[in-house]
Amino acid sequence: MRRVMSVAGTVAAAGMFAILAASPASAANGMLLLNGEPHRNPSGCLEMEPGTFVDNQTNQIAHIHLEPDCDGDVIAVVFPDQADYADGFSLFIR
C-alpha cells in the first residue's frame, strides 16, 4: 500500500510541475515610457516612431525592430533601468 501511495504522490508532483512549467510567461514588471507615455507591465509588440525616447523601467530587455509589427531586424536594445533614443518602428518586450 505504501508503494502505491508513493507512486501516486510522485505522479501528482510530476503533473503539477508540468502544469507550472507550461504556464505562459508574464508581462515585464515595471513601467516602459515611450516619449513619456507610460505603459505599465508591458508585454508584446508596441508600435513607435523613429526617434522615440525609450525609458525602460522594467525588468526585461526592450528589443527595437527596424519594421512595424516587430518585423525586420532587431537594431537596438534598451536594457532594464536604461533609456535611449531608438530609430525603429516597433518595440518588443516580454
Secondary structure, DSSP 4 states (H G I P E B T S, - for coil): -HHHHHHHHHHHHHHHHHHHHHSPPPPPSEEEEETTEEEES--EEEE--TTEEEEEEESSPEEEESSGGG-S-EEEEE-TTEEEEE-SSEEEE-
